[in-house]
């Protein structure tokens, strides 16, 4: 089972999502927790994943909960 803590300082919750960046395309992707920790990604708990935002001009792609219609990507 994949169990890692949230990467946010002072947070002791269990990570459920992984945040990755593509700096060249100004895009961030928030998806299910990756199978292994990677040095250039960030593992987040649900609380911090929901609070994630990106700089103006960037695109943030978030997962859609099962059973709900897809939500268009948001620009920061």
PDB file with SEQRES, HELIX, SHEET and CRYST1 records, atoms N, CA, C and O in Angstrom:
SEQRES   1 A   76  UNK UNK UNK UNK UNK UNK UNK UNK UNK UNK UNK UNK UNK          
SEQRES   2 A   76  UNK UNK UNK UNK UNK UNK UNK UNK UNK UNK UNK UNK UNK          
SEQRES   3 A   76  UNK UNK UNK UNK UNK UNK UNK UNK UNK UNK UNK UNK UNK          
SEQRES   4 A   76  UNK UNK UNK UNK UNK UNK UNK UNK UNK UNK UNK UNK UNK          
SEQRES   5 A   76  UNK UNK UNK UNK UNK UNK UNK UNK UNK UNK UNK UNK UNK          
SEQRES   6 A   76  UNK UNK UNK UNK UNK UNK UNK UNK UNK UNK UNK                  
HELIX    1 AA1 UNK A   46  UNK A   50  1                                   5    
SHEET    1 AA1 4 UNK A  41  UNK A  44  0                                        
SHEET    2 AA1 4 UNK A  17  UNK A  22 -1                                        
SHEET    3 AA1 4 UNK A  27  UNK A  32 -1                                        
SHEET    4 AA1 4 UNK A  59  UNK A  62  1                                        
CRYST1    1.000    1.000    1.000  90.00  90.00  90.00 P 1           1          
ATOM      1  N   UNK A   1       0.844  -1.182   0.000  1.00  0.00           N  
ATOM      2  CA  UNK A   1       0.000   0.000   0.000  1.00  0.00           C  
ATOM      3  C   UNK A   1       0.885   1.241   0.000  1.00  0.00           C  
ATOM      4  O   UNK A   1       1.941   1.261   0.634  1.00  0.00           O  
ATOM      5  N   UNK A   2       0.452   2.265  -0.709  1.00  0.00           N  
ATOM      6  CA  UNK A   2       1.203   3.518  -0.793  1.00  0.00           C  
ATOM      7  C   UNK A   2       0.805   4.417   0.365  1.00  0.00           C  
ATOM      8  O   UNK A   2      -0.328   4.895   0.421  1.00  0.00           O  
ATOM      9  N   UNK A   3       1.717   4.648   1.278  1.00  0.00           N  
ATOM     10  CA  UNK A   3       1.442   5.522   2.404  1.00  0.00           C  
ATOM     11  C   UNK A   3       2.613   6.471   2.591  1.00  0.00           C  
ATOM     12  O   UNK A   3       3.732   6.057   2.894  1.00  0.00           O  
ATOM     13  N   UNK A   4       2.326   7.758   2.401  1.00  0.00           N  
ATOM     14  CA  UNK A   4       3.332   8.788   2.595  1.00  0.00           C  
ATOM     15  C   UNK A   4       2.648   9.984   3.231  1.00  0.00           C  
ATOM     16  O   UNK A   4       1.443  10.174   3.066  1.00  0.00           O  
ATOM     17  N   UNK A   5       3.418  10.798   3.964  1.00  0.00           N  
ATOM     18  CA  UNK A   5       2.811  11.986   4.563  1.00  0.00           C  
ATOM     19  C   UNK A   5       2.685  13.114   3.541  1.00  0.00           C  
ATOM     20  O   UNK A   5       3.367  13.125   2.516  1.00  0.00           O  
ATOM     21  N   UNK A   6       1.807  14.053   3.842  1.00  0.00           N  
ATOM     22  CA  UNK A   6       1.678  15.271   3.042  1.00  0.00           C  
ATOM     23  C   UNK A   6       3.003  16.026   3.128  1.00  0.00           C  
ATOM     24  O   UNK A   6       3.636  16.047   4.184  1.00  0.00           O  
ATOM     25  N   UNK A   7       3.419  16.636   2.039  1.00  0.00           N  
ATOM     26  CA  UNK A   7       4.708  17.334   2.004  1.00  0.00           C  
ATOM     27  C   UNK A   7       4.655  18.735   2.600  1.00  0.00           C  
ATOM     28  O   UNK A   7       5.699  19.360   2.789  1.00  0.00           O  
ATOM     29  N   UNK A   8       3.464  19.240   2.898  1.00  0.00           N  
ATOM     30  CA  UNK A   8       3.357  20.587   3.458  1.00  0.00           C  
ATOM     31  C   UNK A   8       3.918  20.607   4.879  1.00  0.00           C  
ATOM     32  O   UNK A   8       3.633  19.720   5.683  1.00  0.00           O  
ATOM     33  N   UNK A   9       4.708  21.618   5.170  1.00  0.00           N  
ATOM     34  CA  UNK A   9       5.352  21.744   6.476  1.00  0.00           C  
ATOM     35  C   UNK A   9       4.306  21.782   7.586  1.00  0.00           C  
ATOM     36  O   UNK A   9       3.340  22.543   7.513  1.00  0.00           O  
ATOM     37  N   UNK A  10       4.501  20.968   8.598  1.00  0.00           N  
ATOM     38  CA  UNK A  10       3.610  20.943   9.749  1.00  0.00           C  
ATOM     39  C   UNK A  10       2.355  20.108   9.561  1.00  0.00           C  
ATOM     40  O   UNK A  10       1.554  19.996  10.488  1.00  0.00           O  
ATOM     41  N   UNK A  11       2.161  19.522   8.392  1.00  0.00           N  
ATOM     42  CA  UNK A  11       0.967  18.703   8.137  1.00  0.00           C  
ATOM     43  C   UNK A  11       1.303  17.238   8.418  1.00  0.00           C  
ATOM     44  O   UNK A  11       2.300  16.718   7.917  1.00  0.00           O  
ATOM     45  N   UNK A  12       0.478  16.587   9.210  1.00  0.00           N  
ATOM     46  CA  UNK A  12       0.715  15.181   9.534  1.00  0.00           C  
ATOM     47  C   UNK A  12      -0.304  14.254   8.867  1.00  0.00           C  
ATOM     48  O   UNK A  12      -0.367  13.064   9.177  1.00  0.00           O  
ATOM     49  N   UNK A  13      -1.103  14.811   7.946  1.00  0.00           N  
ATOM     50  CA  UNK A  13      -2.108  13.987   7.264  1.00  0.00           C  
ATOM     51  C   UNK A  13      -1.450  13.073   6.234  1.00  0.00           C  
ATOM     52  O   UNK A  13      -0.323  13.309   5.799  1.00  0.00           O  
ATOM     53  N   UNK A  14      -2.178  12.028   5.857  1.00  0.00           N  
ATOM     54  CA  UNK A  14      -1.697  11.074   4.856  1.00  0.00           C  
ATOM     55  C   UNK A  14      -1.908  11.660   3.461  1.00  0.00           C  
ATOM     56  O   UNK A  14      -2.984  12.173   3.154  1.00  0.00           O  
ATOM     57  N   UNK A  15      -0.878  11.580   2.620  1.00  0.00           N  
ATOM     58  CA  UNK A  15      -0.975  12.068   1.240  1.00  0.00           C  
ATOM     59  C   UNK A  15      -1.927  11.192   0.442  1.00  0.00           C  
ATOM     60  O   UNK A  15      -1.934   9.969   0.581  1.00  0.00           O  
ATOM     61  N   UNK A  16      -2.730  11.835  -0.394  1.00  0.00           N  
ATOM     62  CA  UNK A  16      -3.661  11.127  -1.267  1.00  0.00           C  
ATOM     63  C   UNK A  16      -3.506  11.543  -2.721  1.00  0.00           C  
ATOM     64  O   UNK A  16      -4.047  10.890  -3.614  1.00  0.00           O  
ATOM     65  N   UNK A  17      -2.770  12.626  -2.968  1.00  0.00           N  
ATOM     66  CA  UNK A  17      -2.608  13.162  -4.312  1.00  0.00           C  
ATOM     67  C   UNK A  17      -1.149  13.502  -4.571  1.00  0.00           C  
ATOM     68  O   UNK A  17      -0.383  13.740  -3.637  1.00  0.00           O  
ATOM     69  N   UNK A  18      -0.769  13.525  -5.840  1.00  0.00           N  
ATOM     70  CA  UNK A  18       0.577  13.948  -6.229  1.00  0.00           C  
ATOM     71  C   UNK A  18       0.456  15.106  -7.205  1.00  0.00           C  
ATOM     72  O   UNK A  18      -0.301  15.046  -8.174  1.00  0.00           O  
ATOM     73  N   UNK A  19       1.221  16.168  -6.932  1.00  0.00           N  
ATOM     74  CA  UNK A  19       1.233  17.362  -7.760  1.00  0.00           C  
ATOM     75  C   UNK A  19       2.537  17.397  -8.546  1.00  0.00           C  
ATOM     76  O   UNK A  19       3.619  17.277  -7.973  1.00  0.00           O  
ATOM     77  N   UNK A  20       2.429  17.562  -9.856  1.00  0.00           N  
ATOM     78  CA  UNK A  20       3.611  17.663 -10.719  1.00  0.00           C  
ATOM     79  C   UNK A  20       3.497  18.921 -11.565  1.00  0.00           C  
ATOM     80  O   UNK A  20       2.405  19.444 -11.786  1.00  0.00           O  
ATOM     81  N   UNK A  21       4.644  19.395 -12.035  1.00  0.00           N  
ATOM     82  CA  UNK A  21       4.696  20.627 -12.815  1.00  0.00           C  
ATOM     83  C   UNK A  21       5.378  20.406 -14.151  1.00  0.00           C  
ATOM     84  O   UNK A  21       6.287  19.583 -14.267  1.00  0.00           O  
ATOM     85  N   UNK A  22       4.935  21.146 -15.160  1.00  0.00           N  
ATOM     86  CA  UNK A  22       5.618  21.237 -16.446  1.00  0.00           C  
ATOM     87  C   UNK A  22       5.876  22.724 -16.648  1.00  0.00           C  
ATOM     88  O   UNK A  22       5.011  23.464 -17.118  1.00  0.00           O  
ATOM     89  N   UNK A  23       7.084  23.146 -16.283  1.00  0.00           N  
ATOM     90  CA  UNK A  23       7.405  24.570 -16.304  1.00  0.00           C  
ATOM     91  C   UNK A  23       7.389  25.147 -17.716  1.00  0.00           C  
ATOM     92  O   UNK A  23       6.989  26.295 -17.907  1.00  0.00           O  
ATOM     93  N   UNK A  24       7.817  24.370 -18.703  1.00  0.00           N  
ATOM     94  CA  UNK A  24       7.849  24.850 -20.080  1.00  0.00           C  
ATOM     95  C   UNK A  24       6.470  25.183 -20.615  1.00  0.00           C  
ATOM     96  O   UNK A  24       6.305  26.154 -21.354  1.00  0.00           O  
ATOM     97  N   UNK A  25       5.479  24.384 -20.246  1.00  0.00           N  
ATOM     98  CA  UNK A  25       4.105  24.602 -20.709  1.00  0.00           C  
ATOM     99  C   UNK A  25       3.251  25.369 -19.698  1.00  0.00           C  
ATOM    100  O   UNK A  25       2.064  25.590 -19.935  1.00  0.00           O  
ATOM    101  N   UNK A  26       3.839  25.772 -18.586  1.00  0.00           N  
ATOM    102  CA  UNK A  26       3.114  26.475 -17.528  1.00  0.00           C  
ATOM    103  C   UNK A  26       1.854  25.712 -17.124  1.00  0.00           C  
ATOM    104  O   UNK A  26       0.742  26.239 -17.147  1.00  0.00           O  
ATOM    105  N   UNK A  27       2.074  24.442 -16.751  1.00  0.00           N  
ATOM    106  CA  UNK A  27       0.962  23.570 -16.410  1.00  0.00           C  
ATOM    107  C   UNK A  27       1.309  22.764 -15.162  1.00  0.00           C  
ATOM    108  O   UNK A  27       2.451  22.341 -14.984  1.00  0.00           O  
ATOM    109  N   UNK A  28       0.310  22.556 -14.297  1.00  0.00           N  
ATOM    110  CA  UNK A  28       0.451  21.712 -13.117  1.00  0.00           C  
ATOM    111  C   UNK A  28      -0.643  20.655 -13.187  1.00  0.00           C  
ATOM    112  O   UNK A  28      -1.761  20.938 -13.618  1.00  0.00           O  
ATOM    113  N   UNK A  29      -0.320  19.442 -12.763  1.00  0.00           N  
ATOM    114  CA  UNK A  29      -1.298  18.354 -12.762  1.00  0.00           C  
ATOM    115  C   UNK A  29      -1.387  17.769 -11.361  1.00  0.00           C  
ATOM    116  O   UNK A  29      -0.372  17.450 -10.742  1.00  0.00           O  
ATOM    117  N   UNK A  30      -2.600  17.634 -10.875  1.00  0.00           N  
ATOM    118  CA  UNK A  30      -2.875  17.059  -9.572  1.00  0.00           C  
ATOM    119  C   UNK A  30      -3.630  15.773  -9.803  1.00  0.00           C  
ATOM    120  O   UNK A  30      -4.756  15.793 -10.299  1.00  0.00           O  
ATOM    121  N   UNK A  31      -3.024  14.651  -9.450  1.00  0.00           N  
ATOM    122  CA  UNK A  31      -3.646  13.362  -9.702  1.00  0.00           C  
ATOM    123  C   UNK A  31      -3.570  12.460  -8.491  1.00  0.00           C  
ATOM    124  O   UNK A  31      -3.113  12.876  -7.426  1.00  0.00           O  
ATOM    125  N   UNK A  32      -4.014  11.225  -8.648  1.00  0.00           N  
ATOM    126  CA  UNK A  32      -3.940  10.269  -7.542  1.00  0.00           C  
ATOM    127  C   UNK A  32      -2.491  10.095  -7.082  1.00  0.00           C  
ATOM    128  O   UNK A  32      -1.557  10.342  -7.844  1.00  0.00           O  
ATOM    129  N   UNK A  33      -2.317   9.675  -5.849  1.00  0.00           N  
ATOM    130  CA  UNK A  33      -0.989   9.473  -5.290  1.00  0.00           C  
ATOM    131  C   UNK A  33      -0.177   8.529  -6.168  1.00  0.00           C  
ATOM    132  O   UNK A  33      -0.632   7.435  -6.503  1.00  0.00           O  
ATOM    133  N   UNK A  34       1.016   8.954  -6.537  1.00  0.00           N  
ATOM    134  CA  UNK A  34       1.875   8.121  -7.383  1.00  0.00           C  
ATOM    135  C   UNK A  34       2.343   6.891  -6.609  1.00  0.00           C  
ATOM    136  O   UNK A  34       2.315   6.872  -5.378  1.00  0.00           O  
ATOM    137  N   UNK A  35       2.770   5.874  -7.338  1.00  0.00           N  
ATOM    138  CA  UNK A  35       3.198   4.634  -6.694  1.00  0.00           C  
ATOM    139  C   UNK A  35       4.479   4.792  -5.914  1.00  0.00           C  
ATOM    140  O   UNK A  35       4.712   4.058  -4.954  1.00  0.00           O  
ATOM    141  N   UNK A  36       5.314   5.733  -6.305  1.00  0.00           N  
ATOM    142  CA  UNK A  36       6.544   5.976  -5.550  1.00  0.00           C  
ATOM    143  C   UNK A  36       6.814   7.477  -5.518  1.00  0.00           C  
ATOM    144  O   UNK A  36       6.389   8.226  -6.397  1.00  0.00           O  
ATOM    145  N   UNK A  37       7.530   7.889  -4.485  1.00  0.00           N  
ATOM    146  CA  UNK A  37       7.878   9.303  -4.344  1.00  0.00           C  
ATOM    147  C   UNK A  37       8.924   9.670  -5.385  1.00  0.00           C  
ATOM    148  O   UNK A  37       9.883   8.930  -5.606  1.00  0.00           O  
ATOM    149  N   UNK A  38       8.733  10.804  -6.014  1.00  0.00           N  
ATOM    150  CA  UNK A  38       9.675  11.313  -7.016  1.00  0.00           C  
ATOM    151  C   UNK A  38      10.233  12.638  -6.516  1.00  0.00           C  
ATOM    152  O   UNK A  38       9.525  13.393  -5.850  1.00  0.00           O  
ATOM    153  N   UNK A  39      11.492  12.930  -6.827  1.00  0.00           N  
ATOM    154  CA  UNK A  39      12.096  14.161  -6.298  1.00  0.00           C  
ATOM    155  C   UNK A  39      11.477  15.457  -6.821  1.00  0.00           C  
ATOM    156  O   UNK A  39      11.605  16.491  -6.165  1.00  0.00           O  
ATOM    157  N   UNK A  40      10.816  15.439  -7.967  1.00  0.00           N  
ATOM    158  CA  UNK A  40      10.262  16.670  -8.541  1.00  0.00           C  
ATOM    159  C   UNK A  40       8.741  16.699  -8.514  1.00  0.00           C  
ATOM    160  O   UNK A  40       8.113  17.377  -9.327  1.00  0.00           O  
ATOM    161  N   UNK A  41       8.152  15.965  -7.579  1.00  0.00           N  
ATOM    162  CA  UNK A  41       6.706  15.984  -7.408  1.00  0.00           C  
ATOM    163  C   UNK A  41       6.403  16.194  -5.927  1.00  0.00           C  
ATOM    164  O   UNK A  41       7.280  16.051  -5.075  1.00  0.00           O  
ATOM    165  N   UNK A  42       5.164  16.530  -5.637  1.00  0.00           N  
ATOM    166  CA  UNK A  42       4.776  16.866  -4.280  1.00  0.00           C  
ATOM    167  C   UNK A  42       3.553  16.052  -3.890  1.00  0.00           C  
ATOM    168  O   UNK A  42       2.530  16.095  -4.574  1.00  0.00           O  
ATOM    169  N   UNK A  43       3.655  15.309  -2.792  1.00  0.00           N  
ATOM    170  CA  UNK A  43       2.541  14.507  -2.294  1.00  0.00           C  
ATOM    171  C   UNK A  43       1.726  15.359  -1.324  1.00  0.00           C  
ATOM    172  O   UNK A  43       2.271  15.955  -0.395  1.00  0.00           O  
ATOM    173  N   UNK A  44       0.412  15.409  -1.552  1.00  0.00           N  
ATOM    174  CA  UNK A  44      -0.467  16.279  -0.762  1.00  0.00           C  
ATOM    175  C   UNK A  44      -1.634  15.508  -0.174  1.00  0.00           C  
ATOM    176  O   UNK A  44      -2.134  14.561  -0.781  1.00  0.00           O  
ATOM    177  N   UNK A  45      -2.068  15.922   1.016  1.00  0.00           N  
ATOM    178  CA  UNK A  45      -3.293  15.380   1.602  1.00  0.00           C  
ATOM    179  C   UNK A  45      -4.479  16.016   0.872  1.00  0.00           C  
ATOM    180  O   UNK A  45      -4.303  16.930   0.066  1.00  0.00           O  
ATOM    181  N   UNK A  46      -5.667  15.533   1.156  1.00  0.00           N  
ATOM    182  CA  UNK A  46      -6.845  16.066   0.468  1.00  0.00           C  
ATOM    183  C   UNK A  46      -7.049  17.549   0.788  1.00  0.00           C  
ATOM    184  O   UNK A  46      -7.396  18.328  -0.100  1.00  0.00           O  
ATOM    185  N   UNK A  47      -6.840  17.941   2.036  1.00  0.00           N  
ATOM    186  CA  UNK A  47      -7.025  19.345   2.425  1.00  0.00           C  
ATOM    187  C   UNK A  47      -6.136  20.259   1.590  1.00  0.00           C  
ATOM    188  O   UNK A  47      -6.616  21.245   1.031  1.00  0.00           O  
ATOM    189  N   UNK A  48      -4.848  19.944   1.501  1.00  0.00           N  
ATOM    190  CA  UNK A  48      -3.926  20.807   0.761  1.00  0.00           C  
ATOM    191  C   UNK A  48      -4.115  20.673  -0.755  1.00  0.00           C  
ATOM    192  O   UNK A  48      -3.875  21.632  -1.488  1.00  0.00           O  
ATOM    193  N   UNK A  49      -4.534  19.519  -1.227  1.00  0.00           N  
ATOM    194  CA  UNK A  49      -4.808  19.365  -2.660  1.00  0.00           C  
ATOM    195  C   UNK A  49      -5.968  20.265  -3.077  1.00  0.00           C  
ATOM    196  O   UNK A  49      -5.928  20.871  -4.148  1.00  0.00           O  
ATOM    197  N   UNK A  50      -6.996  20.355  -2.241  1.00  0.00           N  
ATOM    198  CA  UNK A  50      -8.146  21.208  -2.556  1.00  0.00           C  
ATOM    199  C   UNK A  50      -7.781  22.687  -2.532  1.00  0.00           C  
ATOM    200  O   UNK A  50      -8.413  23.487  -3.222  1.00  0.00           O  
ATOM    201  N   UNK A  51      -6.781  23.061  -1.757  1.00  0.00           N  
ATOM    202  CA  UNK A  51      -6.359  24.461  -1.635  1.00  0.00           C  
ATOM    203  C   UNK A  51      -5.312  24.852  -2.672  1.00  0.00           C  
ATOM    204  O   UNK A  51      -4.910  26.015  -2.730  1.00  0.00           O  
ATOM    205  N   UNK A  52      -4.864  23.903  -3.493  1.00  0.00           N  
ATOM    206  CA  UNK A  52      -3.795  24.161  -4.456  1.00  0.00           C  
ATOM    207  C   UNK A  52      -4.249  25.139  -5.536  1.00  0.00           C  
ATOM    208  O   UNK A  52      -5.343  25.019  -6.086  1.00  0.00           O  
ATOM    209  N   UNK A  53      -3.391  26.098  -5.822  1.00  0.00           N  
ATOM    210  CA  UNK A  53      -3.627  27.038  -6.913  1.00  0.00           C  
ATOM    211  C   UNK A  53      -2.315  27.210  -7.668  1.00  0.00           C  
ATOM    212  O   UNK A  53      -1.259  26.785  -7.200  1.00  0.00           O  
ATOM    213  N   UNK A  54      -2.389  27.828  -8.824  1.00  0.00           N  
ATOM    214  CA  UNK A  54      -1.200  28.035  -9.652  1.00  0.00           C  
ATOM    215  C   UNK A  54      -1.066  29.520  -9.982  1.00  0.00           C  
ATOM    216  O   UNK A  54      -2.036  30.268  -9.859  1.00  0.00           O  
ATOM    217  N   UNK A  55       0.116  29.952 -10.398  1.00  0.00           N  
ATOM    218  CA  UNK A  55       0.304  31.363 -10.756  1.00  0.00           C  
ATOM    219  C   UNK A  55      -0.583  31.772 -11.940  1.00  0.00           C  
ATOM    220  O   UNK A  55      -1.027  30.929 -12.719  1.00  0.00           O  
ATOM    221  N   UNK A  56      -0.825  33.050 -12.053  1.00  0.00           N  
ATOM    222  CA  UNK A  56      -1.596  33.577 -13.190  1.00  0.00           C  
ATOM    223  C   UNK A  56      -0.939  33.150 -14.493  1.00  0.00           C  
ATOM    224  O   UNK A  56       0.281  33.229 -14.640  1.00  0.00           O  
ATOM    225  N   UNK A  57      -1.752  32.699 -15.431  1.00  0.00           N  
ATOM    226  CA  UNK A  57      -1.249  32.262 -16.724  1.00  0.00           C  
ATOM    227  C   UNK A  57      -0.922  30.778 -16.786  1.00  0.00           C  
ATOM    228  O   UNK A  57      -0.616  30.258 -17.859  1.00  0.00           O  
ATOM    229  N   UNK A  58      -0.982  30.090 -15.655  1.00  0.00           N  
ATOM    230  CA  UNK A  58      -0.726  28.649 -15.614  1.00  0.00           C  
ATOM    231  C   UNK A  58      -2.053  27.902 -15.695  1.00  0.00           C  
ATOM    232  O   UNK A  58      -3.112  28.460 -15.408  1.00  0.00           O  
ATOM    233  N   UNK A  59      -1.979  26.638 -16.090  1.00  0.00           N  
ATOM    234  CA  UNK A  59      -3.137  25.753 -16.179  1.00  0.00           C  
ATOM    235  C   UNK A  59      -3.004  24.690 -15.098  1.00  0.00           C  
ATOM    236  O   UNK A  59      -1.940  24.087 -14.954  1.00  0.00           O  
ATOM    237  N   UNK A  60      -4.073  24.451 -14.334  1.00  0.00           N  
ATOM    238  CA  UNK A  60      -4.099  23.413 -13.311  1.00  0.00           C  
ATOM    239  C   UNK A  60      -5.093  22.343 -13.717  1.00  0.00           C  
ATOM    240  O   UNK A  60      -6.274  22.626 -13.918  1.00  0.00           O  
ATOM    241  N   UNK A  61      -4.618  21.123 -13.837  1.00  0.00           N  
ATOM    242  CA  UNK A  61      -5.478  19.995 -14.178  1.00  0.00           C  
ATOM    243  C   UNK A  61      -5.701  19.193 -12.913  1.00  0.00           C  
ATOM    244  O   UNK A  61      -4.747  18.735 -12.285  1.00  0.00           O  
ATOM    245  N   UNK A  62      -6.984  19.017 -12.529  1.00  0.00           N  
ATOM    246  CA  UNK A  62      -7.348  18.276 -11.321  1.00  0.00           C  
ATOM    247  C   UNK A  62      -8.197  17.070 -11.697  1.00  0.00           C  
ATOM    248  O   UNK A  62      -8.880  17.087 -12.721  1.00  0.00           O  
ATOM    249  N   UNK A  63      -8.159  16.016 -10.871  1.00  0.00           N  
ATOM    250  CA  UNK A  63      -9.000  14.854 -11.152  1.00  0.00           C  
ATOM    251  C   UNK A  63     -10.471  15.169 -10.883  1.00  0.00           C  
ATOM    252  O   UNK A  63     -10.795  16.049 -10.085  1.00  0.00           O  
ATOM    253  N   UNK A  64     -11.336  14.450 -11.549  1.00  0.00           N  
ATOM    254  CA  UNK A  64     -12.769  14.564 -11.336  1.00  0.00           C  
ATOM    255  C   UNK A  64     -13.215  13.373 -10.500  1.00  0.00           C  
ATOM    256  O   UNK A  64     -12.887  12.236 -10.837  1.00  0.00           O  
ATOM    257  N   UNK A  65     -13.952  13.602  -9.422  1.00  0.00           N  
ATOM    258  CA  UNK A  65     -14.456  12.475  -8.638  1.00  0.00           C  
ATOM    259  C   UNK A  65     -15.298  11.550  -9.503  1.00  0.00           C  
ATOM    260  O   UNK A  65     -16.020  12.009 -10.388  1.00  0.00           O  
ATOM    261  N   UNK A  66     -15.209  10.249  -9.249  1.00  0.00           N  
ATOM    262  CA  UNK A  66     -15.989   9.280 -10.025  1.00  0.00           C  
ATOM    263  C   UNK A  66     -17.475   9.583  -9.904  1.00  0.00           C  
ATOM    264  O   UNK A  66     -17.968   9.929  -8.831  1.00  0.00           O  
ATOM    265  N   UNK A  67     -18.176   9.449 -11.016  1.00  0.00           N  
ATOM    266  CA  UNK A  67     -19.605   9.677 -11.027  1.00  0.00           C  
ATOM    267  C   UNK A  67     -20.009  11.114 -11.267  1.00  0.00           C  
ATOM    268  O   UNK A  67     -21.202  11.411 -11.335  1.00  0.00           O  
ATOM    269  N   UNK A  68     -19.056  12.010 -11.394  1.00  0.00           N  
ATOM    270  CA  UNK A  68     -19.370  13.408 -11.660  1.00  0.00           C  
ATOM    271  C   UNK A  68     -18.858  13.790 -13.044  1.00  0.00           C  
ATOM    272  O   UNK A  68     -17.854  13.245 -13.503  1.00  0.00           O  
ATOM    273  N   UNK A  69     -19.540  14.724 -13.715  1.00  0.00           N  
ATOM    274  CA  UNK A  69     -19.090  15.125 -15.032  1.00  0.00           C  
ATOM    275  C   UNK A  69     -17.734  15.831 -14.947  1.00  0.00           C  
ATOM    276  O   UNK A  69     -17.428  16.452 -13.929  1.00  0.00           O  
ATOM    277  N   UNK A  70     -16.921  15.744 -16.002  1.00  0.00           N  
ATOM    278  CA  UNK A  70     -15.615  16.388 -15.987  1.00  0.00           C  
ATOM    279  C   UNK A  70     -15.742  17.902 -15.853  1.00  0.00           C  
ATOM    280  O   UNK A  70     -16.682  18.518 -16.354  1.00  0.00           O  
ATOM    281  N   UNK A  71     -14.772  18.472 -15.166  1.00  0.00           N  
ATOM    282  CA  UNK A  71     -14.722  19.925 -14.974  1.00  0.00           C  
ATOM    283  C   UNK A  71     -13.639  20.448 -15.897  1.00  0.00           C  
ATOM    284  O   UNK A  71     -12.539  19.897 -15.908  1.00  0.00           O  
ATOM    285  N   UNK A  72     -13.912  21.506 -16.683  1.00  0.00           N  
ATOM    286  CA  UNK A  72     -12.879  22.047 -17.569  1.00  0.00           C  
ATOM    287  C   UNK A  72     -11.664  22.516 -16.770  1.00  0.00           C  
ATOM    288  O   UNK A  72     -11.824  22.997 -15.648  1.00  0.00           O  
ATOM    289  N   UNK A  73     -10.465  22.390 -17.315  1.00  0.00           N  
ATOM    290  CA  UNK A  73      -9.272  22.872 -16.606  1.00  0.00           C  
ATOM    291  C   UNK A  73      -9.391  24.361 -16.332  1.00  0.00           C  
ATOM    292  O   UNK A  73     -10.020  25.100 -17.090  1.00  0.00           O  
ATOM    293  N   UNK A  74      -8.771  24.793 -15.229  1.00  0.00           N  
ATOM    294  CA  UNK A  74      -8.831  26.203 -14.868  1.00  0.00           C  
ATOM    295  C   UNK A  74      -7.481  26.857 -15.097  1.00  0.00           C  
ATOM    296  O   UNK A  74      -6.433  26.258 -14.857  1.00  0.00           O  
ATOM    297  N   UNK A  75      -7.525  28.074 -15.556  1.00  0.00           N  
ATOM    298  CA  UNK A  75      -6.293  28.856 -15.709  1.00  0.00           C  
ATOM    299  C   UNK A  75      -6.136  29.702 -14.455  1.00  0.00           C  
ATOM    300  O   UNK A  75      -7.113  30.221 -13.915  1.00  0.00           O  
ATOM    301  N   UNK A  76      -4.873  29.839 -13.989  1.00  0.00           N  
ATOM    302  CA  UNK A  76      -4.608  30.571 -12.759  1.00  0.00           C  
ATOM    303  C   UNK A  76      -4.685  32.022 -12.881  1.00  0.00           C  
ATOM    304  O   UNK A  76      -4.479  32.736 -11.899  1.00  0.00           O  
TER     305      UNK A  76                                                      
END                                                                             
